[in-house]
Amino acid sequence: MFLGAGLVVRSVMILLAIGCVLTWTVAFAKSLEFALVRRRLAAAKTALQDAPALNLCDGMEGSGVALSMVMAAQDEQEASGDIENDSEGIKERIALMLERLEAQEGRRLMRGTGLLATIGAIAPFVGLFGTVWGIMTSFTGIAATKATSLAVVAPGIAEALLATAIGLVTAIPAVVIYNALSRQTMSCRAQVADVAALVMRLVSRDLGRMSQLLDSGQLVRLGVRAAAE
C-alpha cells in the first residue's frame, strides 16, 4: 500500500513515521532522566534531613539542583558575613535564589516535552491531509479513465486512508506520553520544592546559632566591661 501510494501521500507517511520515532525517543530519554533526577533528589532530601548544619551535608550526588541550592545558600551566607544582624535579609535573598533555581529546574525538566505536544496536535491533521490528497488523486484517476468499478477505486482510497491511520498511531502515543511526562515533571518539581524547604531550614538553623553566639559574645564583653569598672 505504501509503495502504491502517490508521492505526496508517501511523503506524509514518512513524515508521520519520523514523528513516531521522535515520540518514543523522547519518551525513553525523559524517562531515564526523570529516574535519575528522582534518585538524586531522594538522596539529597535524606542528606539534608540528617545534616546538623548546611556545611555538613554528606551524600549529595552529582551536580543536580539540590547541590546547586546548597552551594547558592552557602555562597550567600559567606557574601553576607560582614553584615551584622541581617538574618531576615539573608533568608530573603537565599529564598529568592532558591526560587529561581527551582523555576530553572522546572524549565529544564520540561525540555523536549513540547515536541510531543506538537506531534500529538498536528499528526492527525497531517494524516488527514494525506488522506484527502490520496482520495482526490483517486477521483482524478476515475475521471480520466471513466471507470466507476469499486475494484478500480478501492486501492487508491485504501492507500489514502492508511495515512490517517498512521497519523492516529503517531498522535495517540504522543499525547499519552506527554501527559505521563507532565505528571512526572510535577512530581519532580514537588521534590525540588521539598529540597528547597530543607535548605531553608538549615539556613535558619545556622543563622539562629550565629545569632546566639553573637548574643553570648556581647554578654561576655558586657560582663568583662562591668567587672573592669
N, C-alpha and C positions, 0 to 999 in steps of 0.2 A: 504493500500500500504506500509506503514511503517513497519507494523508487518510482511508482507510477504517478505520484502527485506532481503538480507543476512546480516551477522554480520558486515562486512566491510562497506556496504552501510548505515546501520543503525547508525554505529559509526560516519560516515561522516555527516549524517543528524543531529545527536545530537550535534556534534561539531559546525555545522553551526547555529543551534538554540541557542547555548550558545553565539556565536559571535553576533547574532542578539540582544539578551538580553543585552549584554555588550554595544552594539552600542546605544541603546535607553537609557540605564542607564547613560552613559557618556553624551549623548545629554541633558537630563533633568538636570543633576548635573551641567554641564558647563553653561547651560542657566541661571540657578539660580545664579551661581557665577558671570557671566557677568552682570546680572541685578543689583546685589549688588555692584559690582565694579563701574559700571556707576553711580549709585546713590551717592556713596561716592565721586567719582571724581567730579561730578557736584556740590555737597555741598562744596567740598574743593576749587573749582575754584571760587565759589561765595564768600567764606570767604576770599580768597587771594585777590580778586579784591577789596573787601571793606575794607581790613585791611590797616591802615596807616603805620604800621611797622610790621616786621616779628614776633616780640614777642607779637603782639596784634591780632593774628589770632583766631577768635572765630568761632565755627561751624564745626570744624574738627571732622569727625565721626570715631570712632573705631581706629584701628591700621593699617590703609591702607598705601599704598605707599606715599600718599600726606603728611600724618603726619610724616612718616619716612624722607621725603625730608626736611620738615621744621625743624625737630629736628637735622638732619645732618648739615643743614646750620647754625643753632644756635650754635651747638657744635663747628663747625669750627671757627665761629666768636669769641667765647669765648676762644678757644685754641690759636687764633692768636691775642688776645687782647694786648699782650706785644710787638707786632711788630709794629713799627711806620711807617707810610707812605707806607703801603703794600696793598693798596686797590685792585690793579690788581692781586696781588698774591693770596689774599683771594678769589677773584672772580674765578680765575682759579682753585683753589683747590675745591671750592664748586661746580663748573661746572663739574669737574671730578667725584665727589661723586654722583652728581645727574645723570650723565650719567650711572654710574654703577647701581644705584638704578632703573633707567628706564629699563636697559637691564635685570636686575634681575626680575623685574615685568613682562617683556615680556616673559621670560622663564617660569615663574610661570603660566601665563595665557595660555600658550601653553601646559601645563602639561595635559596629558590624551588624547589629540587630536591625538597623534601619534598612539595610539591604533586603532582609526578609520581609519587612512590611511592604517595601516597594514591589517585590516579586509577587507577594500574595495579593496585592491590589491590582496589578496590571496583567498578570499572567492569563486570567480568564478572558480579558478583552483582546489580548494578543492572539489567543487561540480562536476566539470568535472571529477576529479579522481573517485568519487563515481559512476558517470555515466559509465565511461569506465569499471570499475571493475564489475558493475552490468551487463552490456552488455556482457562482457567476460564470466561471470558466466552463463548467459543465453545461449550463444552459446555452452559452455561446456556441459550444460544440454541437448541441442538439439543433440549434437554429441553422448551423452551417450544413449539417448532414441531413436535416429534415427527418431524423429518426426519433420516434417517440417511444420506443420499446424500453421497458424497465431494465432489461439487461444491458442496454447501452448507457442509461443514465446512472444506474446504481453504483458502478465502480468509482466514478468521479465524485459522487456525493459521499460515499463511504470514506474516501481519502480525505475529503474536506472535513467531515465530522471527526476524523481522527485528530485533527489539530485542536478542536475543542476539548476532546478527551485528554490530550497531553497537557493542555492548559490547566484543566482542573487537577490533574495529577501533580502538576507543579505548584499550583496555588494553595491547595488544601494543606499539604505538609508545611509550607512556608508560614501560613497563618497559625497553625497549631504550634509549631516550633517557636515562633515569635512570642506567642502568649506564654509558653513554658519558660522561655529565657527571661521574659519580663518578670515573671514571678520569682525566678532565681535571683534576678537583679535586686528586687525589693528585699528579698531575704538577706542578701549580702550587704545591702545598704543598712539594714537594721543592725547587723553585726558590727558594721563600721561605726554606727551611732553608739553602740554599747562600748566599743573600744574608746571612743572619744569621751564618753562619760567616765570611764575608769581612769583615763589620763587626767581628766579634770579633778577627780577625787584625789589622786596622788599629788597633783599640783596644790590643791587646797591643804592637804595634809602637810606638805613640805613648807608651805607659806605659814601655816599655823605653828609649826615647830620653830621656824625662823623668828616669827613674832614673839614667841615665848622666850627664845634665847635672848632677843634684844631687850625684852622687858626685864629678864633676870639680870642682864648686864647693867641696865640702868639702875636697878635696885642695888646692885653691888656697889656701883660707883657712888650712889647717894649715901649708902652706908659708910663707905670709906671716907667720904667727904664729911659726914656728920661726926665720925669718930675723930677726924683730924681737927675739927673745930672744937 
